[in-house]
Amino acid sequence: MDTIRHLYRIGHGPSSSHTMAPRFAAEKFFAQFPDAAHYQVTLYGSLAATGKGHFTDQAIYDVLPRQRTIIEWRPDIIPSFHPNGMEFSAYDAEKNPIHQWMVYSVGGGALSEGILDNEVNYCYPHRNLTAILDYLKHTGKSFWEYVEECEGEDIWDYLRDVLHVMYAAIDRGIEKEGVIPGGLGVIRKASLYYRKSKMLNDSYAGNPLLTSYALAVSEENATGGEIVTAPTCGSCGVVPAVIRFVAEMLNRNEEAILRALATAGIFGNVVKHNGSISGAEVGCQGEIGVACSMAAAAAVQLYSGSIRQIEYAAEMALEHNLGMTCDPVNGMVQVPCIERNAFAAGIAHYVAQFVSFSDGSHRVSFDDVVDVMKHTGQDIPSLYRETSQGGLAKVYRKKIRNLKQIK
């Protein structure tokens, strides 16, 4: 498996697949052909269907010269390798093609040229959780020790940077108020939930505080703020919220928090390599579902659970998010995305508490659920996989049309 550095990517929202990855691709292409007279970028499938709501064009124009770049939107063409396809073309002054490059945004900000991910750093010898568990049982090691063994000790410096960005997003988000740009009129709620949590006694303050943390990061993401993919931008609020909430509740130090992040990364990585973390490919179960799973694993790690309890929590959290559709209204990472982060954080913490009272035994393995998630995603109609053509997005468009007719 690949390094968890490629799972936890520091960048700006609102979408890892539709904003971060196109920007990365544009930077790579421009670095190779900086002197081209003209550029054309053709966006296919889901990238074209919801790209404007995710600011895909702005991300590209931030890199390629706007006056020399044409963006073509082709939602009607869905590439067979992955729904998020984009083709970059460079031309000389006589409009002769210099080079064409087809690349895919495969989730979490990662790029692929249609073969195995060309940016991977295969540092983990085991591909699935079953093999990892067998190794840990044999050696007596924990998940975080396994990460250190495979990644090297410098992984802690990287995860420390990740943690600081996560916490900074929470700190910014719980202070800001007002309407999130985009035309939907979505109001920031993190500050309100945070303030109200401070007015309650300890018995009632927990849920509002956890909610405020998740909303804070998600609202920052929706406005293009700096966040960490965990595993994606659209689901970036779950892991930070749960880790900070549990760490504060238990008074855990930074070392313990970093170990929880490492543990969460293993589970996200297993899904990334055996299932998918792309909403365009498997729906929101691959984003919010995986984030919930990662957060549950991290929380049990902070609760000092066993490796079996940690695996149980990750399995349960993902299991109960199976089949979740990806139907963002107007293609924006706002409705229902922001609230889903808060609910997933709550589920993750509940799962962690549930599992902590058990011995960790259960019938269905994490690997089984990852396999089911992958096939469920393939069975979900494309309308419900980040196209904004079905579900809540469709209902909202119908509602707007009716209001216009009444006026």
Rosetta blueprint (number, residue, H / E / L):
1 M L
2 D E
3 T L
4 I H
5 R H
6 H H
7 L L
8 Y L
9 R L
10 I E
11 G E
12 H E
13 G L
14 P L
15 S L
16 S H
17 S H
18 H H
19 T H
20 M H
21 A H
22 P H
23 R H
24 F H
25 A H
26 A H
27 E H
28 K H
29 F H
30 F H
31 A H
32 Q H
33 F L
34 P L
35 D L
36 A L
37 A L
38 H E
39 Y E
40 Q E
41 V E
42 T E
43 L E
44 Y E
45 G H
46 S H
47 L H
48 A H
49 A H
50 T H
51 G L
52 K L
53 G L
54 H L
55 F L
56 T H
57 D H
58 Q H
59 A H
60 I H
61 Y H
62 D L
63 V L
64 L L
65 P L
66 R H
67 Q H
68 R H
69 T E
70 I E
71 I E
72 E E
73 W E
74 R E
75 P L
76 D L
77 I L
78 I L
79 P L
80 S L
81 F L
82 H L
83 P L
84 N L
85 G E
86 M E
87 E E
88 F E
89 S E
90 A E
91 Y E
92 D L
93 A L
94 E L
95 K L
96 N L
97 P E
98 I E
99 H E
100 Q E
101 W E
102 M E
103 V E
104 Y E
105 S E
106 V E
107 G E
108 G L
109 G L
110 A E
111 L E
112 S E
113 E L
114 G L
115 I L
116 L L
117 D L
118 N L
119 E L
120 V L
121 N L
122 Y E
123 C L
124 Y L
125 P L
126 H L
127 R L
128 N L
129 L H
130 T H
131 A H
132 I H
133 L H
134 D H
135 Y H
136 L H
137 K H
138 H H
139 T H
140 G L
141 K L
142 S L
143 F H
144 W H
145 E H
146 Y H
147 V H
148 E H
149 E H
150 C H
151 E H
152 G L
153 E L
154 D L
155 I H
156 W H
157 D H
158 Y H
159 L H
160 R H
161 D H
162 V H
163 L H
164 H H
165 V H
166 M H
167 Y H
168 A H
169 A H
170 I H
171 D H
172 R H
173 G H
174 I L
175 E L
176 K L
177 E L
178 G L
179 V E
180 I L
181 P L
182 G L
183 G L
184 L L
185 G L
186 V L
187 I E
188 R L
189 K L
190 A H
191 S H
192 L H
193 Y H
194 Y H
195 R H
196 K H
197 S H
198 K L
199 M L
200 L L
201 N L
202 D H
203 S H
204 Y H
205 A H
206 G H
207 N H
208 P H
209 L H
210 L H
211 T H
212 S H
213 Y H
214 A H
215 L H
216 A H
217 V H
218 S H
219 E H
220 E H
221 N H
222 A H
223 T L
224 G L
225 G L
226 E E
227 I E
228 V E
229 T L
230 A L
231 P L
232 T L
233 C L
234 G L
235 S L
236 C L
237 G L
238 V H
239 V H
240 P H
241 A H
242 V H
243 I H
244 R H
245 F H
246 V H
247 A H
248 E H
249 M H
250 L H
251 N L
252 R L
253 N L
254 E H
255 E H
256 A H
257 I H
258 L H
259 R H
260 A H
261 L H
262 A H
263 T H
264 A H
265 G H
266 I H
267 F H
268 G H
269 N H
270 V H
271 V H
272 K H
273 H H
274 N H
275 G L
276 S L
277 I L
278 S L
279 G H
280 A H
281 E H
282 V H
283 G L
284 C H
285 Q H
286 G H
287 E L
288 I H
289 G H
290 V H
291 A H
292 C H
293 S H
294 M H
295 A H
296 A H
297 A H
298 A H
299 A H
300 V H
301 Q H
302 L H
303 Y L
304 S L
305 G L
306 S L
307 I H
308 R H
309 Q H
310 I H
311 E H
312 Y H
313 A H
314 A H
315 E H
316 M H
317 A H
318 L H
319 E H
320 H L
321 N L
322 L L
323 G L
324 M L
325 T L
326 C E
327 D L
328 P L
329 V H
330 N H
331 G H
332 M L
333 V L
334 Q L
335 V L
336 P L
337 C H
338 I H
339 E H
340 R H
341 N H
342 A H
343 F H
344 A H
345 A H
346 G H
347 I H
348 A H
349 H H
350 Y H
351 V H
352 A H
353 Q H
354 F H
355 V H
356 S H
357 F L
358 S L
359 D L
360 G L
361 S L
362 H L
363 R L
364 V L
365 S L
366 F H
367 D H
368 D H
369 V H
370 V H
371 D H
372 V H
373 M H
374 K H
375 H H
376 T H
377 G H
378 Q H
379 D H
380 I L
381 P L
382 S H
383 L H
384 Y H
385 R E
386 E L
387 T L
388 S L
389 Q L
390 G L
391 G H
392 L H
393 A H
394 K H
395 V H
396 Y H
397 R H
398 K H
399 K H
400 I H
401 R H
402 N H
403 L H
404 K H
405 Q H
406 I H
407 K L
